[in-house]
Amino acid sequence: MTEHAADHAGDDDGAQADGQAAGRLEQVIARQVRHYRTAAGLSSADLAARTGLSKAMISRVETATTSCSLTTLQRLADGLEVPVTALFRGADTDRDATFTKSGQGSLTVRSGTRHGHEYRVLGTLKGRTDALEPTLVTLTDASDVFPLFQHPGTEFIYMLAGRMVYGHGSYEYAMEPGDSLLLDGEGPHGPLELLDLPITFLAISAK
């Protein structure tokens, strides 16, 4: 395709005229194309030569004054040697997240919760039935008998401090810092014997 033809292709490509306010998606694509082009040490002319688009079209893309077709996006991605999806990175940013500072997190009451047994939930995602539930468990009293828990899904346990014997079904596991256990939550599980207090472990459950 000649540069003249590419110019016309780019003009047909653009759903918004120069000078109109750019949409959010166009701004994201503009930012990503400019980022990858400069990171690769390419000039606008270099990228134009690689893609078969005109310098004017590259300029319109990078200033968010045109809406690219799928064909143009594929050419840009090929010329920049990145996946097409990389050009949309940052477009969908309104996602739920939970940040928990050290020592914080909401205390939760669950079966077996009592003095010396602390269950601190480190984060939750609203409206997500498939979200992970990370809980920091701290045990400081070895005199109590622990209940066994059962729940749908899986659970991952990572020992941070202390030593304990943890049961799952008919099996027992001697756990110390650095040890981990991945288990089926339907099987009865829980601490059986606390060997070295205080004990702290991270429990992450998923449905």
C-alpha positions, 0 to 999 in steps of 0.5 A: 500500500502506498503512503497516499493510500494508507493515508486514506485508509487511516482517514476511513479508519478514524471514526472521530474527526481531528479536534474532537475529544478523544475517548478513553479507549483511544487515549489508552491506545495512544499512550501504549503505542507511543510507549512501545514505539519509544521503548523500541527506539523507533521514530514515527517514520520507522513505525510507519514503514514497519506497518504500512501506515502513514506518518500522519496516521501514526500521529493521529493514533498517538494523539488519540484523534482517530479510532483504529480498526482491528486491522490497524491495531494488528498492524501496529502490534506487529510493527511494535512486536507486541501482542494486540492486547498490550495496546489495550493495557490499562483500559479496564482499570475499575476493578475491586482490590483490597489493600491491608497494612501490616497488623491490620485486617478485620477480625472475624468470628468463626467456629472455635474462635476464642481467647488465644485464637485470632482469625484476621481476614486480610482482604475480601472482594465485594460481589465475588463468589469465587474470590480467595479469602486470605486469613492470618491465623494466630494461636497463643493458647494450647489448652483448648481443643480445636474444632475441625472445619469443613467447607466447599472448595480448597484451602492453602496453609502456609506456616509463618511461625511456631510448630503444630500438627495439622490434621486433614481427614485421617492424615496428620502433618507436622508443620513448621515455618516454611511448610505448606499444605494444600487441601480439599476443604470438604475433608475435616481439617484443623490444628490437632496439636500446638507444639511451639507457641505462638503459632502463625499461619496464612490460610487461603481458602477458595470456593 
